C-alpha cells in the first residue's frame, strides 16, 4: 500500500460524482493550491474512492457534499477519510 498523502491531511470538499456501492468518483470543489489544481487537471478533476476509505456507516450518493483527504499512488489519485461535509 504505497499511498502518498497530497497536501498532508488537509480536508478538501467536493461532490460525489458517481457511486457504485463499493467504489466511485469524487470531484473536488475548487482547490486553492495551484499544485493541487495542476495535479487534478491531469486526472480529469476526479478522485477515485473505495468503500474502505469512506467513514463507517456513511452511504455515499451522487451529488452528496463530502470532506476528504487525498493521496497519489501508482494508479492515480484517490480520496481517503471520506465523510459527509459539515460533520467534520
C-alpha positions in Angstrom: 0.0 0.0 0.0 2.1 2.9 -1.3 -0.4 5.8 -0.8 1.4 9.1 -0.6 -0.8 11.9 1.1 -1.1 15.0 -1.0 -1.1 18.3 0.9 -0.8 16.4 4.2 -4.1 15.6 5.8 -5.9 18.8 4.9 -9.6 18.4 4.4 -10.9 19.2 0.9 -14.6 19.5 0.0 -16.2 18.0 -3.1 -19.2 16.3 -4.6 -19.7 12.6 -5.1 -19.8 12.3 -8.9 -20.5 8.6 -9.2 -21.1 5.8 -6.6 -21.4 2.1 -7.5 -21.8 0.6 -4.0 -18.1 -0.3 -3.5 -16.3 2.4 -5.5 -16.9 5.7 -7.2 -15.5 9.2 -8.1 -15.4 12.5 -6.2 -15.0 15.8 -7.9 -13.2 18.2 -5.6 -14.6 21.7 -5.2 -12.2 24.5 -6.3 -9.0 23.8 -4.5 -6.9 26.9 -3.9 -3.5 25.4 -4.2 -2.0 25.7 -7.7 0.0 22.5 -7.4 -3.2 20.6 -6.4 -5.1 22.2 -9.3 -2.5 21.0 -11.8 -2.4 17.5 -10.4 -6.2 17.2 -10.5 -6.2 18.6 -14.1 -4.0 15.6 -15.2 -6.6 13.3 -13.7 -9.8 14.8 -15.2 -10.5 16.6 -11.9 -11.8 13.3 -10.4 -10.6 11.2 -7.4 -11.2 7.5 -7.1 -12.8 6.4 -3.8 -13.2 2.9 -2.4 -15.7 1.8 0.2 -13.0 1.2 2.7 -12.0 4.9 2.5 -15.5 6.1 3.5 -16.5 6.8 7.1 -18.2 3.7 8.6 -22.0 3.9 8.3 -21.9 6.6 5.6 -23.7 5.7 2.4 -22.5 7.9 -0.5 -24.9 9.1 -3.2 -24.2 11.2 -6.3 -24.4 14.9 -5.5 -23.6 14.4 -1.8 -21.1 17.0 -0.5 -18.2 15.4 1.3 -15.0 16.3 3.0 -11.8 14.1 2.4 -8.1 13.9 2.2 -6.5 12.6 -0.9 -3.4 10.6 -2.0 -1.4 9.7 -5.0 -0.3 6.2 -5.8 0.8 4.2 -8.8 -2.8 4.0 -10.0 -3.5 7.8 -9.8 -5.3 9.9 -7.3 -7.7 8.7 -4.6 -9.8 10.1 -1.8 -9.5 8.8 1.8 -11.1 9.6 5.1 -14.3 10.5 3.3 -17.0 11.9 5.5 -20.1 14.0 5.0 -19.3 17.7 4.8 -20.5 19.6 7.8 -19.8 16.6 10.1 -16.1 17.1 10.4 
